[in-house]
Amino acid sequence: MGGAIQEIENIVKGWRFSRNALELKSSIIREILKDSSKPGVINFGGGLPAPDLFPLEKIKEACINVIDKYGTQALQYSLTSGTKQMLSLITSRLKQQDIDISAECIQVTAGAQQALDILGRVFLDPKSVVLTETPTYLGALQAFSFYGVKFISVKTDDEGIIPEDVENKMKEYKPRFIYVVSNFQNPTGRTISLKRREKLVELSRKYGCPVIDDNPYGEVRFTGKHVPSLKTIGKECVIQLGTFSKLISPGLRIGWIASEPNVQKIIERMKQACDLHTNTFTQFVISEFASAGHLEPHIELIKKVYGIRRNFMIKMLKEYFGDDVSWTEPEGGLFLWLKLPKTINATELLPKAIKAGVAYVPGKFFFSEKPDDSTLRLNFCNATEENIREGVKRLAKVIASAN
């Protein structure tokens, strides 16, 4: 057996892989998940929704109903853009959010992460410039990096992206697009204010730079006032991404791109080249789950529970941390963003934290330029109150020992 393995290794050594494949870095979150899966480690690291809230019985019921209703159609190839049922569901829900859109503008994808890759195929060439928030979603950095782009980060504050810096960067770099997470941003939890959304759309039109609005958390608001979406404000200037991963289950892998008909034609060709179409069966299952009246009550449930868990984590941070540590208090989503004293390096501290039984994501990996090593991200939704209390207590001890 050993000889056969060695022979395979010798053959593979001679293969010539693409430079992009060799240079693409693996996701740090995936690596952290490996370590945090050890027994006894409380994991605040991954962007995982709460599995205790997955609607198992209702999804099981939907699966059975799909087989009974649609038979072999649910197991067959389907249209690249999406099944008729799924396109109808997405457009009707977007219209409820004041986005006037038709099925011809929608592309169903294998989660919002595939949507990022498809948009990379549509817009990016080597050395293209992409504007991002500071910090930004690291999965987007990984997806766009494959195309050999140059990232330019734009300054942010508690109201989100700063329009003056956006305009300066658009003038100087002529980017292919600007990428934002407008609601309860990953990683900071911040939401772009209405005034800044309006200004961002104005700049998009002025400089001919599309806005990619990644919006997986927009419906998971548990406090505060609703802000009109960038797509509602910007219409044809904005390409919005959505997903059922945070609303039902990430394992179903159903997301979408909402653009304009002429853009969708290009997106659809890229999707065909990727995988022909998104999983037919899961499109039917989610459509059936929604048509049975389960989706809206389920969203209300996760909003209620996540809000309670967010409040409890903030309470524990106030109890166990001193004034030298600060954090965001988002009105929705999954994440809190912590700022540690400048003398503490959150990346170097992570192995000690895992050894102490708690995991997080160091903030440096969310920066496209000039990383801040004194930041970290915590997921508050995927833990019981008992684990939140104990995890924050462990983290506070580790940080105190490093201070």
SEMAR-276638 format. One record per residue (C-alpha): x, y, z. Coordinates in steps of 0.25 Angstrom, whole numbers, plus 2048, in hexadecimal, padded with zeros to 3 digits. Layout:
BEGIN
XYZ
...
***
This chain:
BEGIN
800800800
80B80A804
8128077F6
80580B7EF
8038187F7
81281C7F4
80F8197E5
8038227E5
80B82D7EC
81682C7E2
80C82E7D6
8058397DD
8128407DF
8148427D0
8068487CE
8068577CA
7FB85E7D2
7F686C7CF
7FD8777D6
7EF87C7DB
7EC86E7E2
7FA86E7E8
7F987C7EE
7EB87C7F3
7EB87B802
7E187280A
7D7879812
7DC87C820
7CE879826
7CE86B820
7DC869827
7D786F834
7CA866833
7D485A833
7DA85E840
7CE863847
7C7855844
7D084F84F
7C884A85B
7C5855866
7C886185C
7BD86C85C
7BD87184E
7B987F84B
7C187F83F
7B987A833
7AE88182C
7A587582F
796878832
79087083E
78E86283A
784860846
77B86983E
77B862831
76D85E82D
77084F82C
76284A82C
75C854823
768852819
76584381A
756845817
75A84F80B
763844805
758839805
74E8437FF
7588477F4
75A8387F0
74B8367F1
7478437E9
7528437DF
7588357DE
7648347D4
7638437D0
7698467DE
77583D7DB
7778417CC
78084C7C6
77985A7C7
77B8687C1
78886F7C3
78187B7C9
7798737D3
76C86B7D4
75F8737D2
75B8717E0
7688767E6
7688827DD
75A8857E1
75D8847EF
76988D7EE
7638987E6
7568987EF
75F8997FC
7678A57F5
75B8AC7F1
7568AB800
7638B3803
7608BE7F9
7698B87EE
7618B97E1
7678AD7D9
7638A27D0
7688947CE
7708987C2
77989F7CC
77C8937D5
7878897D5
78687E7DF
7948797E5
79A86F7EE
79A8787F9
79E8877F9
7AD8827F9
7AB87D7EB
7A588A7E7
7B28917EB
7BA8887E2
7B088A7D7
7B18997D8
7C08977D8
7BF8907CB
7B689B7C5
7BE8A77C9
7CC8A47CC
7D98A37C5
7E78A27CA
7EB8AF7D1
7DD8B47D1
7DA8BD7DD
7CF8B97E7
7CB8C37F2
7C78BD800
7C38C280E
7CD8C2819
7CC8B781E
7C48AE814
7BF8A0813
7CB897811
7C388D808
7C28987FE
7D189B7FF
7D488C7FC
7CA88B7F1
7CF8987EA
7DD8957EC
7DD8897E3
7DC8937D7
7E989A7DB
7E28A77DF
7E78B37E7
7DF8B67F3
7DE8C57F8
7D78C7805
7CE8D2808
7CD8D8816
7C18D581F
7BB8DA82C
7AF8D6835
7A68DB829
7AD8D281F
7B58D6813
7B98E4812
7B58EA805
7C08F5804
7CA8EA804
7C28E27FA
7C28ED7F0
7D18EF7F2
7D48E17EF
7CA8E07E3
7D18EC7DD
7DF8E77DF
7DD8D87DC
7D18D67D3
7CD8C97D9
7C48BF7D2
7BB8BF7DE
7BA8C27ED
7B68B67F6
7AE8B9803
7A68B180E
79C8BC811
7948B681C
79A8B0829
7A88AF822
7B18A3823
7B98A582B
7B68B2832
7A78B1833
7A58BF82F
79A8C4825
79C8CF81B
7938DB81E
7888E0814
7908EC811
79C8E580E
7958DB805
78F8E67FD
79C8ED7FB
7A38DF7F7
7988DE7EC
79B8EC7E8
7AA8E97E6
7A78DC7DF
79F8E37D5
7A98EF7D4
7B58E57D2
7AE8DA7CB
7B38D07D6
7A98C57D9
7A68C27E8
7A68B47EC
79D8B37F9
79F8A5800
7938A4809
792897810
78E89D81D
7848A8819
7788A181E
77E89D82B
77B8AA832
7778A9841
7778B8845
7788C683F
7718CB833
7718C5825
77A8CC81B
7768CC80C
77F8C2804
78A8C77FB
7828C07F0
7768C87F3
77D8D57F3
7878D27E7
77F8C97DE
7878C67D2
7948CB7D8
7948C07E3
7958B17E2
7908AB7EE
79389D7F4
78A8957FD
78A887803
78187D80B
78E879813
78B88281E
77C88181D
77A87281D
78786A81B
79486C815
79585D811
78A85F807
7938687FF
7898717F8
78C8807F6
78A88A7EA
78F8967E3
7858A17E0
7898AA7D4
7838B07C7
77F8A87BB
78B8AB7B2
7958A87BE
78D89B7C1
7908967B3
79F8977B6
79D8917C4
7958857BE
7A08827B4
7AA8827BF
7A28797C8
7A086F7BD
7AF86E7BC
7B086C7CB
7A68607CD
79B8617C3
7908657CE
78E8657DD
7898587E4
77B8557DF
77684E7EB
77A8587F6
7748637EE
76785B7EE
7688587FD
76A867801
75F86B7F8
7568617FE
75A86580C
756873809
749870802
74586880E
746875816
75287081E
75C87B81A
757888820
75588282E
76287B82E
76988882B
76288F836
76788383F
77588583C
77489483D
76F89284B
779888850
78588F849
78189C850
78089585D
78E88F85B
79489C856
78F8A3863
79589986C
7A2899865
7A38A8867
79F8A7875
7AA89D877
7B48A5870
7B08B187A
7B28A7886
7BF8A1882
7C78AC87A
7CD8B987E
7CC8C7878
7D88C486F
7D08BA866
7C48C085E
7BA8B9854
7AF8BC84B
7A08BA84E
79A8B6841
78B8B783F
78A8AA838
79389F831
79C895838
7A989C83C
7B08A6846
7BD8AD843
7C78AE84F
7D28B8850
7DD8B5859
7E88BD85F
7F38C0854
7FD8B885C
7F58AB859
7F68A384D
7E989B84B
7F0892840
7FB88E849
7F288C855
7E988384E
7F0876851
7F0879860
7E187C85F
7DF86F858
7E7868863
7DF86F86D
7D286A866
7CD87585E
7CE87984F
7CC886848
7D088B83A
7DC89583B
7D88A2834
7E58A482B
7DF89A821
7D38A381E
7DC8AF819
7E08B080A
7EB8BA80E
7F28BE81B
7EC8B4825
7E98B7833
7EE8AC83C
7E78B1848
7D98AD843
7D18A0843
7C389B83F
7BA893848
7AD88C843
7A288D84E
797885847
79D877848
79F875857
796873863
79687D86E
79E874876
7A987386C
7A8882869
7AB884878
7B687A879
7BC87E86B
7BD88C86E
7C288A87C
7CE881876
7D188B86B
7D1896876
7DC88E87E
7E488C871
7E489B86D
7E789F87C
7F389687C
7F889C86F
7F68AB874
***
